[in-house]
Amino acid sequence: MPAEVEVLVPTRNRPVELATTLAGLAAQEHPFDLVISDQSDGAPSFDTAPAQTMLRVLRAAGHRVRTVVHTPRHGVAEHRAALLSQSTARYALFLDDDIWLEPGTIARLHEAIAALGCGLVGAAMQGVSYLDDRRPAQLAPFERWEGRPEPERIAPDTPAWDRWMLHNAANPLHLAEDHVRPWERWVPYKIAWVAGCVLYDRAKLDAVGGFDFWRDLPPEHCGEDVVAERRVMARFGGAGILPSGAYHLESATTVPDREHNASNLLVDEAPEAGAPGLQHGGFAALRPQQSHHAEPAGTPVGAPA
């Protein structure tokens, strides 16, 4: 029987990182299915002995696992759109291929989105090499959600935009130390967006068009996850949760070209049928040819912002 949660992992040229990500998934006790979509230049990232061992462990534990090679490449947003089309689960967890999840993380995410009834719940990546780098000014925008998250328009011209700082370096670990009380299993809080580990209510993500805006972007782009999250939150609300449980492996980015940030090119709200999606024209007529696996938009985890 299909699980209510399906984990969707886009990957490219990251065999070591992917095996580590799979090890984190194998330690989860919560039911989930898994789809891995690879766009590596050579052999798929899942075609290694460590990754195959973890896939066997996952299957033996009862998880439905599928691996696919998705080529040719048409950009990171298209890769996410293709992954989403592979899934029919009620909740879709987009997990980047350079994140290790501590045991219990998927269970907390599922529990939170079911209880909150919002469009998405995210577990922010934590850079443990910055554990001793406490940044009080960047922790200041923290604010709990009291009750169900409300729809919000998150844009650079709003105070809510400053929340992006909450997820720099090891900030989520410090936030959990400061704000999670001993009796609390998880704490929902207000976000600008969450990179790398986001659980969507599938129907709500579909309602804003998913990642189908990839056709309106140039071949090389980043920030596609920010666009989708902002559109979902504008209509249905969203939250981050503490403790996060998601740990960034801090490998080098596979998206070095960040000139075209989708969150700067596209409007927040999903356009009406037939309406243009770009804030300023120039790319709608292009058809993407090639890209790399998605990385978080904005200031990377661990950056000394």
C-alpha positions as CSV (number, residue, x, y, z in Angstrom):
1,M,0.0,0.0,0.0
2,P,1.4,3.4,-0.9
3,A,2.6,5.6,1.9
4,E,1.1,9.0,2.7
5,V,4.5,10.6,2.4
6,E,6.8,10.2,-0.6
7,V,10.4,11.4,-0.5
8,L,11.6,13.0,-3.8
9,V,15.4,13.3,-4.2
10,P,16.9,15.0,-7.3
11,T,20.6,14.2,-7.7
12,R,23.5,14.8,-10.0
13,N,27.2,13.9,-9.7
14,R,27.0,13.2,-6.0
15,P,27.6,9.5,-5.2
16,V,29.2,10.1,-1.8
17,E,26.6,12.6,-0.7
18,L,23.7,10.6,-2.0
19,A,24.8,7.5,-0.1
20,T,24.9,9.6,3.1
21,T,21.5,11.0,2.4
22,L,20.1,7.5,1.9
23,A,21.7,6.4,5.2
24,G,19.7,9.1,7.0
25,L,16.5,8.0,5.3
26,A,17.2,4.3,6.3
27,A,17.3,5.4,9.9
28,Q,13.8,6.9,9.7
29,E,11.0,4.7,11.2
30,H,8.1,6.6,9.8
31,P,6.5,5.1,6.6
32,F,7.4,6.7,3.3
33,D,8.0,5.9,-0.3
34,L,11.1,7.1,-2.2
35,V,11.9,8.3,-5.7
36,I,15.4,9.2,-6.7
37,S,15.9,11.0,-10.0
38,D,19.4,11.3,-11.4
39,Q,21.0,13.6,-14.0
40,S,24.7,12.7,-13.6
41,D,27.1,13.2,-16.4
42,G,28.3,9.6,-16.1
43,A,27.0,6.7,-14.0
44,P,24.0,7.6,-11.8
45,S,24.8,8.7,-8.3
46,F,22.8,5.8,-6.9
47,D,24.9,3.2,-8.9
48,T,27.5,2.7,-6.2
49,A,27.9,-0.1,-3.6
50,P,27.2,2.1,-0.6
51,A,24.1,3.7,-2.2
52,Q,22.8,0.3,-3.4
53,T,23.3,-1.1,0.1
54,M,21.1,1.6,1.6
55,L,18.5,1.1,-1.1
56,R,18.3,-2.6,-0.2
57,V,18.0,-1.6,3.5
58,L,15.2,0.7,2.7
59,R,13.3,-1.9,0.6
60,A,13.8,-4.6,3.3
61,A,12.2,-2.2,5.8
62,G,9.1,-2.0,3.6
63,H,9.7,1.3,1.7
64,R,8.7,1.4,-1.9
65,V,11.8,2.7,-3.8
66,R,12.2,3.8,-7.4
67,T,15.3,5.1,-9.1
68,V,15.1,6.9,-12.5
69,V,17.5,8.6,-14.8
70,H,16.0,11.8,-16.1
71,T,17.7,13.1,-19.2
72,P,18.3,15.4,-21.1
73,R,18.6,18.1,-18.5
74,H,16.2,21.1,-18.8
75,G,17.1,23.0,-15.6
76,V,16.6,22.4,-11.9
77,A,13.0,23.5,-11.8
78,E,12.1,21.1,-14.6
79,H,13.9,18.3,-12.7
80,R,11.7,19.0,-9.7
81,A,8.6,19.2,-11.9
82,A,9.5,15.8,-13.4
83,L,10.0,14.3,-9.9
84,L,6.7,15.6,-8.7
85,S,5.0,14.0,-11.7
86,Q,6.3,10.6,-10.6
87,S,4.5,10.9,-7.2
88,T,0.9,10.5,-6.3
89,A,1.3,10.6,-2.5
90,R,-0.7,13.1,-0.4
91,Y,2.5,14.6,0.9
92,A,5.7,15.2,-1.1
93,L,9.0,15.7,0.7
94,F,11.6,17.3,-1.5
95,L,15.0,16.4,-0.1
96,D,18.3,17.6,-1.5
97,D,21.0,15.0,-2.1
98,D,23.4,16.6,0.4
99,I,21.4,16.4,3.6
100,W,21.5,13.8,6.4
101,L,18.3,13.5,8.4
102,E,18.5,12.5,12.1
103,P,16.1,9.8,13.2
104,G,12.5,11.0,13.7
105,T,12.7,13.9,11.3
106,I,10.2,12.7,8.7
107,A,7.8,11.7,11.5
108,R,7.9,15.2,13.0
109,L,7.4,16.9,9.6
110,H,4.4,14.7,8.8
111,E,2.9,15.2,12.2
112,A,3.4,18.9,11.9
113,I,1.8,19.4,8.5
114,A,-1.1,17.2,9.4
115,A,-1.7,19.2,12.6
116,L,-1.1,22.7,11.1
117,G,-3.1,22.1,7.9
118,C,-0.9,24.5,5.9
119,G,0.7,24.1,2.5
120,L,4.2,23.2,3.5
121,V,6.5,22.5,6.5
122,G,10.2,22.7,6.3
123,A,13.3,21.5,8.2
124,A,16.1,24.0,7.6
125,M,19.6,22.7,6.9
126,Q,22.1,23.1,9.6
127,G,25.8,23.6,9.1
128,V,27.5,22.0,12.1
129,S,30.9,23.3,11.3
130,Y,29.5,26.6,12.5
131,L,28.2,25.2,15.8
132,D,30.3,27.6,17.8
133,D,29.4,30.6,15.7
134,R,26.3,32.0,17.5
135,R,24.7,35.0,15.6
136,P,22.2,36.8,17.9
137,A,21.3,39.4,15.3
138,Q,20.4,36.8,12.8
139,L,18.3,34.9,15.3
140,A,16.3,38.1,16.2
141,P,13.5,37.7,13.4
142,F,12.4,34.4,15.0
143,E,8.6,34.2,15.7
144,R,6.5,31.2,16.6
145,W,3.3,30.4,14.8
146,E,0.5,30.4,17.4
147,G,-2.1,28.2,15.8
148,R,-2.4,27.4,12.2
149,P,0.0,29.3,9.8
150,E,-1.8,32.1,7.9
151,P,-1.2,32.9,4.2
152,E,1.6,35.4,3.8
153,R,3.1,37.2,0.8
154,I,6.9,36.8,1.4
155,A,8.8,39.3,-0.8
156,P,12.0,41.4,-0.4
157,D,9.9,44.5,0.3
158,T,8.3,43.0,3.4
159,P,9.6,42.7,7.0
160,A,9.1,38.9,6.7
161,W,12.0,38.7,4.2
162,D,14.5,39.1,7.1
163,R,13.6,35.6,8.2
164,W,16.0,34.2,5.6
165,M,18.8,34.9,8.1
166,L,17.3,32.3,10.5
167,H,18.7,29.5,8.4
168,N,22.3,30.6,8.0
169,A,25.2,28.5,9.4
170,A,24.1,26.7,12.5
171,N,21.3,29.1,13.4
172,P,18.6,26.4,13.4
173,L,20.5,24.5,16.1
174,H,20.8,27.7,18.2
175,L,17.1,28.5,17.7
176,A,16.2,25.0,18.9
177,E,18.3,25.5,22.0
178,D,16.6,28.8,22.7
179,H,13.0,28.1,21.8
180,V,12.1,24.4,22.1
181,R,10.8,23.6,25.6
182,P,11.5,20.2,27.2
183,W,7.9,19.0,26.7
184,E,7.5,20.2,23.1
185,R,8.0,17.6,20.3
186,W,8.2,20.3,17.6
187,V,7.7,24.1,17.4
188,P,6.3,25.8,14.3
189,Y,7.8,29.2,13.3
190,K,7.5,31.8,10.6
191,I,9.8,31.5,7.6
192,A,10.8,33.3,4.4
193,W,11.6,30.0,2.8
194,V,13.4,26.7,3.7
195,A,16.1,25.2,1.6
196,G,16.7,21.5,1.0
197,C,14.1,19.7,3.1
198,V,10.4,20.7,2.5
199,L,7.3,18.6,3.0
200,Y,4.4,19.9,0.8
201,D,0.7,19.1,0.9
202,R,0.7,17.8,-2.7
203,A,-2.8,19.1,-3.5
204,K,-1.8,22.6,-2.4
205,L,1.5,22.5,-4.3
206,D,-0.4,21.4,-7.4
207,A,-3.0,24.2,-6.9
208,V,-0.3,26.9,-7.5
209,G,1.2,25.1,-10.5
210,G,4.0,23.1,-8.8
211,F,7.3,23.7,-10.6
212,D,5.7,24.0,-14.1
213,F,7.1,27.6,-14.3
214,W,10.4,26.0,-15.5
215,R,9.4,26.9,-19.0
216,D,9.6,30.6,-18.1
217,L,13.3,30.4,-16.9
218,P,16.6,30.5,-18.7
219,P,18.6,27.2,-18.9
220,E,20.9,28.0,-16.0
221,H,18.9,29.2,-12.9
222,C,18.6,28.7,-9.2
223,G,16.0,29.7,-6.6
224,E,13.3,27.5,-8.0
225,D,12.4,26.1,-4.6
226,V,11.9,29.7,-3.3
227,V,9.4,30.5,-6.0
228,A,7.3,27.4,-5.3
229,E,7.4,27.9,-1.5
230,R,6.4,31.6,-1.8
231,R,3.5,30.7,-4.0
232,V,2.3,28.0,-1.7
233,M,2.7,30.2,1.4
234,A,0.8,33.1,-0.3
235,R,-2.3,31.0,-0.7
236,F,-2.1,28.3,2.1
237,G,0.6,29.4,4.6
238,G,3.7,27.5,5.7
239,A,6.1,27.0,8.6
240,G,9.5,25.8,9.6
241,I,9.8,23.4,12.6
242,L,12.3,23.1,15.4
243,P,14.2,21.0,16.0
244,S,15.1,20.7,12.4
245,G,16.9,17.4,12.2
246,A,18.3,18.2,8.8
247,Y,22.1,18.5,8.5
248,H,23.9,20.0,5.5
249,L,26.8,18.0,4.3
250,E,28.5,21.2,3.3
251,S,29.8,19.9,0.0
252,A,30.5,22.4,-2.8
253,T,27.5,23.6,-4.7
254,T,26.6,21.9,-8.0
255,V,24.9,25.1,-9.2
256,P,27.8,27.6,-9.5
257,D,26.0,29.8,-12.0
258,R,23.6,31.9,-9.9
259,E,23.1,34.9,-12.2
260,H,19.5,34.0,-12.9
261,N,17.6,33.6,-9.6
262,A,14.1,32.4,-10.3
263,S,12.7,34.2,-7.2
264,N,13.9,37.5,-8.8
265,L,12.5,36.7,-12.3
266,L,9.1,35.3,-11.4
267,V,6.2,36.9,-9.5
268,D,5.2,35.5,-6.1
269,E,1.7,34.4,-7.0
270,A,1.0,31.7,-9.6
271,P,-0.2,33.4,-12.8
272,E,-3.7,32.9,-14.1
273,A,-4.0,30.6,-17.1
274,G,-2.5,32.3,-20.1
275,A,-0.9,35.1,-18.1
276,P,2.9,35.6,-18.2
277,G,4.9,34.4,-15.3
278,L,7.9,36.7,-15.7
279,Q,8.3,40.1,-14.0
280,H,10.4,41.2,-16.9
281,G,10.5,39.5,-20.2
282,G,13.3,37.9,-22.2
283,F,13.2,34.2,-21.2
284,A,9.7,33.0,-21.9
285,A,10.5,32.1,-25.5
286,L,13.6,30.1,-24.4
287,R,13.5,26.4,-23.9
288,P,16.1,25.3,-21.3
289,Q,18.8,23.0,-22.5
290,Q,21.0,22.1,-19.5
291,S,21.3,22.7,-15.7
292,H,22.5,21.3,-12.5
293,H,20.9,19.9,-9.4
294,A,19.1,22.4,-7.2
295,E,20.9,24.2,-4.3
296,P,19.4,26.6,-1.8
297,A,18.8,30.1,-3.0
298,G,19.9,33.1,-1.0
299,T,22.9,33.0,1.4
300,P,24.2,29.4,1.5
301,V,24.3,27.5,4.7
302,G,27.6,28.3,6.5
303,A,28.1,31.6,4.6
304,P,29.5,34.3,6.8
305,A,26.7,36.7,6.0
